[in-house]
Amino acid sequence: MNESKKRALTLTPNSNMQAIPGKKRMLNGSPQRLTKLQPSSSEAIDWQRQYIVQKSELKRTKKLNQYLELERKCYKSGL
């Protein structure tokens, strides 16, 4: 069997999904180019805003834990 026939046998629509970058296979089997390959600027800004909020919440939680540990130590030493 020659090489092209071997390739044709091994490349089925399901096994060759990654062979076409930027395209996805629709339910009917036809390849279709993806509409959004990169996030829009508003999505990037939302992601950045969410990162900043989570970072500040993490900082606040760490400070609260430090305070509670100190309070616990003081309470134990006072008993």
N, C-alpha and C positions, 0 to 999 in steps of 0.2 A: 504494500500500500504506500503511495507516495505521501510526502509531507502535508500537502494541502488537504488531502482527504482526512488525515489524522487530526489536523487542526479543526476541520469542520465537524468532526465527530465529537471532539472534546469541548468545543465552545458552544454550550447551550445558552439560551437567554438567562437562565438563573446563575450559571457558573461564570458568566462574563460581565457581571454587573460593574466591576471596578475597571474594566478595560476602556470605558469611555468616560474620561473625567468631565465633570460638570454636567452630566446627563443622568437622568434617572429613568427607569423603565416604568411605564404606566401599566395599569391593570390589563389593558388590551395588548400589551407587549410592545407598543411603539415607544422608541426612545424619545425623550423630550428634555430640552435644555432646562436646567434649573433657573428660576427667575431671580433668586437672591443668593449669590455666592458669598457676599460680604454683608455684614450687618450695616444697617443704615446709621446715619449719624445720631438720630434720636435714640436708637437702641444702644449705641455706644455710650451716650450720655446717661441713659438710664442705668446701664451697667456700672458706670463710674460712680453715680450717685449712690447706688445700692452698696457698692464697695466701701465708700466713705462712711455711710450709716453703720454698716456692720463693723467697721474698724472702730468707730467711736463707741458702739455698744460693747464691744469686746474690752476696750480700755476701761469703760465704766464698770463692767462686771469684775475685772481684775482688781480695781480699786475697792470695790465693795467687798470682795473676798478678803483683801488685806485688812480692811477695817474690821470685818467680822472675826478674823483670826486674832487680831489684837484685842478685841473686846472679849473673846473667849479666854485668852491668856490672862487678861486682867481679872476676869470673873473667877477663874480657877485659883489664881493666887490670892484673891480676897477671901476665899472660903476657908 
